[in-house]
Amino acid sequence: MITPFEPSGDAGGRAVGQMALSQVTPDSLSPDAFIGALFSTSLHGLQVLQANSYFYQLCQLAPDTPVALSALMTPAANIMLDSYVLPLLLNQGGCEEIQLTLQLAGRDAPRRLPVLVNARLQRDDSAEPRIYWLMTLATQRDSLYQQLVDLRNALEAKAERLEQLSQTDELTGMLNRRAFNSRALALLNQRQRQGCDAVFLLLDIDFFKRINDSFGHDVGDRVLVEVAQRLKTSCRSHDVLARIGGEEFAVMLLPEQPAQGLLLAEKIRRLIAERPINGLPLTISIGIACAAELTPPTLTISIMQADDAVGASSAEHTLPDTAHPDARHLAQSQQLQSQFEQLYKLADRRLYLAKAAGRNQVIAVG
């Protein structure tokens, strides 16, 4: 249909091209033999000057129909042509793997086809500059890309779900112990920055084993779920609460008022005691510990001291302000962990005292 495009480049490039062309039959060099749209356009106006049959088939045009490339593109593709492709051709002489979208007239609605284009600007002093184009369908490429996007989204959703499961108690939907420990440390860190107190509540359902033994684990599970729900309704959205094992629950909060932790514990105790669960009367015991009760923290770091006579010995040293940031971060993490463990032990001891005092108690001292 058309004469082959003249190769561009230096003499060495033309020689290599001629050597390669000499190894194939003349018929295979026809532009109509390529499964791709080969065409040339003017630089100004992008009028199609020459094209192979595949171009007209792809664009659903009669052979040799006068047309401008911009008339075949979507508005977004034309913006891409004007703002990116043409400046790139003028500046660098060529562009590769630019994805555009053809908009073809359809019986009911315009049909859109993704295409991949490569282009080269050919300048000739004796004639108007031309742009030589290779255009191929990108439908399969788009389909594969969409499959990759869908697969990535599915993997991200599964990873998010696995992360959620790893932090959630399956029965009650509350945080589990591992997630609670992590959130509690973050809350203690926030407490240090704000200079406020932190309150730790440790709660245990009284005589829960009797429920399982007398009524079965199904009833026991319903009791745990209802207790968890009442805890959620009693606490604020930014309080950290969890089921940390069996019939034991925990709450960590930064109180706005000094007595808020004790008031919350008493509210929870009454909410459980005053409304039977599944027809069963139930009580709960609570131990409370406050970070303000702990020894004021100092940043320290453990180092090993070598002693010729005795051997290696461990010592605690206060961390100077000029210490390396990594060392300070490690010391701060150790300090927060130590505070959390102290709070846990103190609340646990007071929970034991509440049990010993007859249960259905809130103990905040001792």
Secondary structure, 3 states (H helix, E strand, C coil): CCCCCCCCCCHHHHHHHHHHHCCCCHHHHCHHHCCCEEEEEECCCCEEEEECHHHHHHHCCCCCCCCEHHHHECHHHHHHHHHHHHHHHHHHCEEEEEEEEEEECCCCCCEEEEEEEEEEEEEECCEEEEEEEEEEECHHHHHHHHHHHHHHHHHHHHHHHHHHHHHECCCCCCECHHHHHHHHHHHHHHHHHHCCCCEEEEEEECCHHHHHHHHCHHHHHHHHHHHHHHHHHHCCCCCEEEEEECCEEEEEECCCCCCHHHHHHHHHHHHHHCCCECCECCCEEEEEEEHHHCCCCCCEEEEEEEECCCEEEEEEEECCCCCCHHHHHHHHHHHHHHHHHHHHHHHHHHHHHHHHCCCCCEECCC
